């Protein structure tokens, strides 16, 4: 009986340990970490809203409100950059991580003050603002989804990691922009000023999602860094606080998950509907004037306006059956088309469905024409510049030549094409046709040629003597 013994090379073991060590060092969060006390003191200092921080908050919310009102992304980003809201949120995460009830109360109180003050300031601005149009920047802050949760917790991770370094960097402003704490409060103020409670609650929910998950990210990183915790006097109370925190996190995640689910379903519906229209409604003598795709959980709808030969009832039935093949079951298909009798379509339907599409078509067509015209103008300008460049001041050259060659009677300079049969190549060469009152020697002609080449800035020149 034979036994096989496998020997482990000591160097292999050392290499594996060295590799794992390098990986740990690569992701080590403690290498340039500030002292625990310094981290705690910095976060506690920034968690309080009074004096300077309070005034900065007011001006930041005004800037954000103006940005939302005029739909300016740059102005909104400016408001987010100067916002001091990150401090109390990190204080909340630190207090939760260290069982620091005093810091939890201070941070919670200051976040509440910031919320109320920001919403009131924003509401006052929108109440007196002469602009009343709901801009896209406002609308985007009213329907939070699970992606906002991912952004907020990632922002919390990045923010607290930057906060705990010995040398502070520009991560905190970036986190303020990414998590967008100020615009939801401004949008809530807009909802309050205009009486639009959907905007108010949607924007407030987005702010609370950002706040909770920035604090959650802070809590997790503080635990990873093992910053010393305070001890609860009552262990049962500690467990109760943890359960409440977990419950609140799950409570806030649930609606955003549902919103994200609806967004995915809507995107999928629009994709399937567009595919159905493109593949199934394709007739040589009938074309689509407009299409409207409207998603809802109960009654999704596709509305199409046709022009040309109308579809018969059997074809419409077939199209309705084909909806199932595109995962569009229970979708209502509405086809507006000319009646077979008079081949006319309702003027009202045309006005409602055609205007936008025609305007878009006209804009696109005009845009293409303008691009073509600009291209043609550039080509013509280039040719004109070349012509001007090639234009020879013949009168001035003749007067100058007369000084050196008094017997010169006529001079003509032109660019003429010359084709070389051996090389099959065409060149454009300057040709000078001259006439003297007396016969010049070849040496004098050659001298005149060199002068003329220099004068017209040419590489070569052909001389023809009359």
C-alpha positions in Angstrom: 0.0 0.0 0.0 1.4 3.4 -1.0 0.7 6.7 0.7 1.0 9.9 -1.2 2.1 12.9 0.9 1.6 16.4 -0.6 4.2 18.8 0.6 3.2 22.5 0.9 5.9 24.9 -0.3 6.6 27.4 2.4 7.1 30.1 -0.1 3.6 29.5 -1.5 2.0 30.0 1.9 4.1 33.2 2.4 3.0 34.5 -0.9 -0.7 33.9 -0.2 -0.4 35.6 3.2 1.5 38.5 1.6 -1.2 38.8 -1.1 -4.1 38.8 1.4 -2.1 41.4 3.5 -1.8 43.7 0.4 -5.5 43.4 -0.2 -6.3 44.3 3.4 -3.9 47.3 3.2 -5.5 48.3 -0.1 -9.0 48.6 1.5 -7.8 49.7 5.0 -9.9 52.6 6.4 -7.6 53.1 9.4 -4.3 54.0 7.7 -4.9 57.8 7.5 -7.8 58.0 10.1 -7.9 60.9 12.5 -8.0 60.2 16.2 -11.3 59.0 17.6 -11.7 62.1 19.8 -11.0 64.4 16.9 -13.6 62.7 14.8 -16.2 62.9 17.6 -15.4 66.6 18.3 -15.6 67.6 14.6 -19.0 65.9 14.1 -20.4 67.3 17.4 -19.3 70.8 16.4 -21.0 70.6 13.0 -24.2 69.0 14.4 -25.4 72.3 15.9 -27.4 74.9 14.0 -27.0 78.4 15.4 -25.4 81.7 14.3 -23.4 81.3 11.1 -24.7 77.9 10.2 -28.3 79.1 10.6 -27.8 82.0 8.3 -26.0 79.9 5.7 -28.9 77.5 5.7 -31.4 80.3 5.1 -29.4 81.7 2.1 -28.8 78.2 0.8 -32.5 77.4 0.7 -33.3 80.7 -1.0 -30.7 79.9 -3.7 -32.1 76.4 -4.2 -35.7 77.8 -4.4 -34.7 80.3 -7.0 -32.9 77.6 -9.0 -36.0 75.4 -8.9 -38.2 78.3 -9.9 -36.1 79.2 -12.9 -35.2 75.6 -13.6 -31.5 76.3 -13.4 -29.4 73.2 -12.4 -26.3 75.4 -11.9 -28.1 77.6 -9.3 -29.5 74.5 -7.5 -26.0 73.0 -7.3 -24.7 76.2 -5.8 -27.3 76.1 -3.1 -26.5 72.4 -2.3 -22.7 73.2 -2.1 -23.1 75.8 0.7 -25.7 73.8 2.6 -24.6 72.9 6.2 -27.1 70.0 6.6 -24.6 67.2 6.5 -23.4 67.9 10.0 -26.5 67.0 12.0 -27.1 63.9 9.9 -23.6 62.6 10.6 -24.2 63.5 14.2 -27.3 61.4 14.2 -25.3 58.4 12.8 -22.5 58.9 15.3 -24.8 59.2 18.2 -26.7 56.1 17.2 -23.4 54.2 16.7 -21.9 55.2 20.1 -25.2 55.0 22.1 -24.7 58.8 22.7 -28.3 59.9 23.6 -27.2 63.5 24.1 -25.8 63.7 20.6 -28.9 61.9 19.2 -31.1 64.5 20.8 -29.0 67.5 19.7 -28.7 66.2 16.1 -32.5 65.3 15.9 -33.4 68.7 17.3 -31.2 70.6 14.9 -32.4 68.6 11.9 -36.0 69.4 12.9 -35.1 73.1 13.2 -33.4 73.0 9.7 -36.5 71.3 8.2 -39.0 73.7 9.6 -36.9 76.8 8.9 -36.0 75.7 5.3 -39.6 74.8 4.4 -41.0 78.1 5.8 -38.3 80.2 4.0 -38.9 78.3 0.7 -42.7 78.6 1.1 -42.4 82.4 1.6 -40.2 82.7 -1.5 -42.6 80.7 -3.7 -45.6 82.6 -2.2 -44.3 86.0 -3.4 -42.6 84.7 -6.6 -44.3 85.9 -9.8 -43.4 82.6 -11.5 -46.0 79.8 -11.1 -44.9 77.2 -13.7 -44.0 73.8 -12.4 -40.5 73.1 -13.8 -38.9 69.7 -14.4 -36.4 70.3 -11.6 -39.4 70.6 -9.2 -41.1 67.5 -10.6 -38.0 65.3 -10.2 -38.1 65.8 -6.4 -41.6 64.5 -5.8 -41.4 60.8 -6.5 -38.5 59.1 -4.6 -37.5 55.6 -5.5 -35.1 52.9 -4.3 -32.3 54.5 -6.3 -32.5 57.6 -3.9 -31.9 55.1 -1.0 -28.8 53.7 -2.8 -27.5 57.3 -3.5 -28.2 58.4 0.1 -26.5 55.5 1.9 -23.5 55.6 -0.6 -23.3 59.4 0.1 -23.3 58.6 3.9 -20.5 56.1 3.4 -18.4 58.6 1.4 -19.2 61.5 3.6 -18.2 59.9 6.9 -15.1 58.3 5.4 -14.0 61.8 4.3 -14.9 63.2 7.7 -12.8 60.7 9.6 -9.5 61.5 7.7 -6.6 63.4 9.1 -6.7 65.7 6.1 -10.1 66.8 4.9 -10.8 66.9 1.2 -13.5 67.9 -1.3 -15.7 64.8 -0.8 -18.2 66.5 1.5 -19.4 69.1 -1.1 -19.7 66.2 -3.6 -21.8 64.2 -1.2 -24.0 67.3 -0.6 -24.6 67.5 -4.4 -25.2 63.8 -4.9 -27.7 63.4 -2.1 -29.4 66.7 -2.8 -30.7 67.6 0.7 -31.8 71.1 -0.1 -33.9 70.8 -3.2 -36.5 68.5 -1.6 -37.0 71.0 1.2 -37.4 73.8 -1.3 -39.9 71.6 -3.2 -41.8 70.9 0.0 -42.0 74.7 0.5 -43.3 75.1 -3.0 -46.0 72.5 -2.3 -47.0 74.3 0.9 -47.1 77.7 -0.8 -49.3 76.5 -3.7 -51.4 74.1 -1.7 -50.1 71.1 -3.6 -49.9 68.4 -0.9 -48.7 65.7 -3.4 -45.5 67.8 -3.9 -45.2 68.6 -0.2 -45.3 65.0 1.0 -43.4 63.6 -1.9 -40.5 66.0 -1.4 -40.6 65.7 2.4 -40.4 61.9 2.0 -37.3 62.3 -0.3 -35.6 64.5 2.3 -36.3 62.0 5.1 -35.0 59.1 2.9 -31.8 61.1 2.3 -31.5 62.0 6.0 -32.0 58.5 7.3 -29.7 56.7 5.0 -26.9 59.2 5.2 -27.1 58.7 9.0 -27.2 54.9 8.4 -24.1 55.0 6.2 -22.4 57.0 9.0 -23.5 54.5 11.6 -22.1 51.5 9.6 -18.7 53.2 9.0 -18.3 54.3 12.6 -19.0 50.7 13.7 -16.3 49.4 11.2 -13.8 51.9 12.5 -14.6 50.6 16.1 -14.9 54.1 17.7 -15.6 53.5 21.4 -19.2 53.3 22.4 -20.9 54.6 25.5 -22.5 52.0 27.6 -26.3 52.0 28.1 -27.3 51.9 31.8 -30.3 49.8 30.8 -29.4 47.0 28.2 -33.2 46.5 27.5 -33.4 50.1 26.5 -30.5 49.7 24.1 -32.2 46.7 22.4 -35.4 48.7 22.2 -33.7 51.6 20.5 -32.1 49.3 18.0 -35.4 47.7 17.1 -37.0 51.1 16.7 -34.2 52.2 14.3 -34.4 49.0 12.2 -38.2 49.4 12.0 -37.9 53.0 10.9 -35.4 52.1 8.2 -37.6 49.3 6.8 -40.6 51.6 7.0 -38.9 54.3 4.9 -37.5 51.8 2.4 -40.8 50.1 1.6 -42.6 53.0 -0.3 -39.4 53.8 -2.3 -39.1 50.1 -3.3 -42.7 50.2 -4.5 -42.1 53.4 -6.4 -39.1 51.9 -8.1 -41.1 48.9 -9.0 -43.7 51.1 -10.7 -41.0 53.0 -12.6 -39.5 49.7 -13.9 -43.0 48.5 -14.9 -43.7 51.8 -16.7 -40.3 51.7 -18.5 -41.0 48.1 -19.6 -44.5 49.0 -20.7 -43.3 52.0 -22.8 -40.6 49.8 -24.4 -43.1 47.0 -25.3 -45.7 49.5 -26.6 -43.1 51.2 -28.8 -42.0 47.8 -30.2 -45.7 46.9 -30.9 -46.3 50.2 -32.8 -43.1 49.9 -34.8 -43.6 46.2 -35.8 -47.4 45.8 -36.2 -48.7 49.2 -37.4 -46.8 49.3 -40.6 -49.0 49.9 -43.7 -47.9 51.2 -47.1 -50.8 53.7 -47.5 -51.5 54.5 -43.9 -49.1 56.3 -41.6 -49.0 57.3 -38.0 -49.6 61.0 -37.2 -49.2 60.7 -33.5 -48.9 58.2 -30.7 -49.6 58.4 -26.9 -48.4 55.8 -24.5 -49.9 56.1 -21.0 -49.1 53.6 -18.2 -51.2 53.0 -15.1 -51.5 49.9 -12.9 -55.2 49.6 -13.7 -55.8 50.9 -17.2 -52.7 51.2 -19.4 -53.5 52.8 -22.8 -52.0 53.2 -26.3 -53.6 55.9 -28.4 -52.6 56.1 -32.1 -53.8 58.6 -34.7 -53.6 57.4 -38.3 -53.9 59.1 -41.6 -54.5 57.6 -45.1 -56.4 54.4 -45.8 -58.4 53.4 -42.7 -58.0 50.0 -41.1 -61.0 47.7 -41.3 -62.6 46.1 -38.2 -60.8 42.8 -38.7 -57.4 44.4 -38.8 -58.2 46.3 -35.6 -59.3 43.1 -33.9 -56.0 41.5 -35.0 -54.0 44.3 -33.5 -55.8 44.0 -30.2 -55.0 40.2 -30.1 -51.3 40.9 -31.0 -51.0 43.0 -27.8 -50.6 39.8 -25.8 -47.5 38.9 -27.8 -45.8 42.0 -26.6 -46.7 41.5 -22.9 -49.4 44.2 -23.2 -52.3 42.3 -21.8 -55.2 44.4 -20.5 -53.9 47.4 -22.4 -56.5 49.5 -24.1 -55.7 50.2 -27.8 -57.4 53.4 -29.2 -57.1 54.0 -32.9 -58.2 57.4 -34.3 -58.5 57.1 -38.1 -60.6 58.4 -41.0 -63.9 56.7 -41.4 -64.2 54.5 -44.5 -67.2 56.5 -45.8 -65.6 59.9 -46.2 -62.0 59.3 -45.4 -62.0 62.3 -43.0 -60.8 62.4 -39.4 -62.2 64.5 -36.6 -60.8 68.0 -36.6 -60.7 68.0 -32.8 -58.7 64.7 -32.8 -56.3 66.1 -35.3 -55.8 69.3 -33.3 -55.2 67.4 -30.1 -52.9 64.8 -31.5 -51.1 66.3 -34.5 -50.0 69.8 -33.3 -47.1 68.6 -31.1 -45.8 66.0 -33.6 -46.0 68.4 -36.6 -44.2 71.1 -34.7 -41.5 68.6 -33.7 -41.3 67.4 -37.3 -41.0 71.0 -38.6 -38.4 71.8 -36.0 -36.3 68.7 -36.9 -36.7 69.4 -40.6 -35.7 73.1 -40.3 -32.8 72.1 -38.1 -31.5 69.7 -40.8 -31.9 72.4 -43.4 -30.1 75.0 -41.3 -27.2 72.5 -40.7 -27.0 71.9 -44.5 -27.1 75.6 -45.2 -24.4 76.3 -42.6 -22.2 73.6 -44.2 -22.7 75.1 -47.7 -22.0 78.6 -46.4 -18.7 77.4 -44.8 -17.7 75.7 -48.1 -18.5 78.8 -50.1 -16.7 81.1 -47.7 -13.6 78.8 -47.9 -13.7 79.0 -51.7 -14.1 82.8 -51.6 -11.2 83.1 -49.3 -9.1 80.9 -51.7 -10.2 83.1 -54.6 -9.2 86.3 -52.7 -5.9 84.6 -51.8 -5.3 83.7 -55.4 -6.3 87.1 -56.9 -3.2 88.9 -58.3 -2.9 92.7 -58.1 -2.0 92.9 -61.8 -2.0 96.7 -62.1 0.4 97.1 -59.1 2.7 94.3 -60.4 2.7 95.9 -63.9 3.7 99.3 -62.5 6.5 97.7 -60.5 7.8 95.7 -63.4 7.8 98.8 -65.6 10.4 100.4 -63.3 12.8 97.5 -63.8 11.9 96.7 -67.4 10.9 100.0 -69.2 10.3 98.1 -72.5 7.5 96.1 -71.0 4.2 96.8 -72.9 1.8 94.2 -71.6 1.5 91.6 -68.8 -1.2 89.1 -68.0 -1.0 86.6 -65.2 -3.5 83.8 -64.8 -3.8 80.3 -63.2 -4.4 77.6 -65.8 -4.8 73.8 -65.3 -2.0 71.6 -66.8 -2.5 67.9 -67.3 0.6 65.6 -67.3 -0.1 62.5 -69.5 2.8 60.6 -68.0 1.8 60.9 -64.4 -2.0 61.3 -65.1 -2.0 64.3 -62.8 -3.5 67.8 -63.1 -1.8 70.8 -61.6 -2.8 74.4 -61.6 0.2 76.6 -62.6 0.5 80.4 -62.8 1.2 81.6 -66.4 2.5 85.0 -67.3 1.9 86.3 -70.8 4.2 89.3 -71.5 5.1 91.6 -74.4 8.2 93.8 -74.7 8.9 96.5 -77.2 12.3 95.1 -77.9 13.8 91.7 -77.7 15.4 90.6 -74.4 18.1 88.1 -73.8 17.3 84.7 -72.2 19.3 85.8 -69.1 17.1 88.9 -68.7 13.9 86.9 -69.2 15.0 84.4 -66.5 15.8 87.2 -64.1 12.4 88.7 -64.8 10.8 85.3 -64.1 12.5 84.9 -60.7 11.4 88.4 -59.7 7.8 87.6 -60.7 7.8 84.3 -58.8 8.9 86.0 -55.7 6.4 88.9 -56.2 3.3 86.7 -56.6 4.6 84.2 -53.9 4.5 81.2 -56.2 6.6 78.0 -56.4 6.9 78.0 -60.2 5.8 80.1 -63.2 5.5 79.6 -66.9 6.5 82.6 -69.1 4.9 83.1 -72.5 6.4 85.9 -74.6 4.3 87.4 -77.4 
